[in-house]
Structure formats: C-alpha cells, structure tokens
Amino acid sequence: MLATVGSLLRLRLGRIPCCAPGAPPDVERRPVGSLWPRGHPQYSSGQSPGRSEPPGSAEKVHRVPAEHKPSQFDKRILLWTGRFKAMEDIPPRIPPEMIDAARNKARVKACYIMIGLTIIACFAVIASAKRAAERHESLTSWNLAKKAKWREEAALAAQAKAK
C-alpha cells in the first residue's frame, strides 16, 4: 500500500496507511493479513467458528454466517439455475456463497447461449451468401451499381443547374 515519506507517497506491500499524507511516519500501520480474506464467511460475533467463550459470558455469541437478502433478479437467477423450484421456495435470507454460485452458473449458461446463437448466425450468413451467389449478386456489384446511380444523379443535377 502507500506510505508517506515527507511529501512523497511510496508503495509498501502488505501495509495499509491509516493516516493522512504528511502525518508523522511513526503512526501505527496494520498489516494486510489482519483483514478478512475474501470468500470466508464472517460471523456476527466477529470471531471465527473455532473460538469459544466460556458459557457464563455476559454477551450472547451468535455463530450464524452473515446472510444476504436476495433481490428479484437474484431470485430469478436462483430459479433459472435450478437452485429452487418455485419463487415461493426461496427463503428471505440466503448465504452469499449460494448467490455467487448461482450467478456463476447463470453466467456460464448465458455464454453457452451466446455461443450457440453465434454459430446459428454464422450458418445463416453462409446460407444467405450462397443464395446471393446463385443470383450472381455480390457486394462489389451492389457497390458499383450504387456508385453508377450516384453519378447519374450528379450529372442530372449538373444539367439542371446549367440550364
């Protein structure tokens, strides 16, 4: 991350500055390893599931993974990917990992659909080009005919202007 040295900013890997530029260099900085790694569930108590507190502690610790309320689009993705059979079967809160997995599966399905449509479009263009070749039509002949038409129109406009 960035560290300040005088008025210059320098890159320091594994550190996060917690001060403004120009602050003294002796300000405490945290290493990046203390942050939560992505992909691991966070718990509402802020602790990992392996830790345990004494049963007589004053605070009640909930060991429920953080959950996500799905939007209507998320619900449709969950249905389309086969996670649930009906819209009513989707619970009000689901784990974020389930939504991520459903989005990835939907992304792959959409890619396969686009690949299929591209292949179909290629065959349609090939068939159209073969029919045009049977009629002795080509892009070159169309272009030459269009330019000849423009020349005729320009000549008529020049004759009308000369009169």
N, C-alpha and C positions, 0 to 999 in steps of 0.2 A: 504494500500500500504506500501511501505518500507520507513522508516525514518532512518536517520543516527544519531547515538549517539556515539560520539568518533569514533572508528574504527569499531563499530559493526552496523549491519543493524537490525532494529526492524520493525515488522509488525504493521502498524497503519491503521485500517479500515477507509475508507471514505476520505483518503488523497492521493494525488499524489505528490511525491517529484519532485521538478523542479530544483534540484541542484545535483551536483556530490557527491559521497561519500567523506566524510571528510570535507564538507563545513560546515560553522557555522550553528547551529540549529535555529538561528533567521531568516533564509531565508524564504520568504513568500511561503506558500503552498496553493494550491487551493483545495476546497472540490470537491468530485466526482460529486455531484449533479449539478454542473455548466456545466458539459459536456452534449452534446445532447444525450437523451435517444434513444436507438435503436428502429426503427420502426416508428418514427415520421418523417414526411417529413421536410427536411431543405429547406429553401428558399434562393434564390440567393442574397437577400439583407442581409442575416444573421439574420433577425428578424422573429418573428412568425407572422402569418397572422392577429392576433388580434391587433397588434400595428399599429398605423398610424402616419404619419408625416404630418406636415402642407402642404397644397397644394403648397405653394410657395417655398418649399425647393429646394436647388441647385441640389441635387442628385435625379436622377430618380430611383424610387424603383420598382423592378420587383417582383411580387408576384407569380412567376411560380415555382412549385415544381421542385427540382433537377430531371433530367431525365437521362435515360440510353440508349446508342446506343446498340441494340441487335446484338449479333454475329450470324453467320449462324446456330450454334447449338441452340441458344436461339430461333431463328425464327422457326426452325423445332419443337422445344418443343411447341411453341405457336400454331403452326398448329396442332400438334398431340393432344393437349389438347382441341382443339376446340375454342380457343380464336379468331382466324381469319380463314376465309375460304380458302384464297389463299395467296401465298407468296407476291403477289403484294399489298395485303390489309394491310400489316404490315407497320406502319409508321416508319420513320427513327429514331425517339426517342419515347420511351415509359416509363411510370413510373416504377421504380424498384419494386414496390409492385405487379405490374402485372406479371413481370418476376418471382418473388418469388412464387406467387400463382400458376403460370403455372408449375414451377419446382416441387412444392409440389404435384400438381395433377399428373404430369408425374411420380414422384417417387412412388406414390400410385398405379398408373396403372402398373408400372413395377413390383412392389411387387405382385400384383394380378396375373400377367402373370407368374411370377416365382412360385407362389403357385400352379397355375394350372398345370404348367409343372412338378412340383414335384409330384403332385397327379397322373398325367398320367404316369410318370416314375415308381411310386410305383406299379400301376396296371400292367405295362409291366413286371416288375421283378416278380410279383406274377404269371402271366401267363407263363413266361419262367420257373419258378421253378416248376410249375405244369406239364409242358411238360417234363421237365427233370426227374421228379419223375415217370412219366408214362414209361419212358425208363429205369428206375432203375439206373439213374445216380445221383451221389451226389458229393459234394466237397471232402468228405472223400475217396470215391472210386477213384476219379481223383488223389488225393494226393498219395494214396497207389500205384496206377499204375505208377505214375511218379517216385516215390522212387524205385520201383522194377526195372524200366528201368535204373535208375542211378546205381543201384547195379550191374546189368548185364554189363553195360559199364565199370564199375570199375573192375569187375572180368576179362573181356576180356583184358583190358589194363594191368592188373597184369600178365595174362598169356603171353601176347605178350612181356612184359618186362622180364619175367623169361626165355624165350627161347633164 
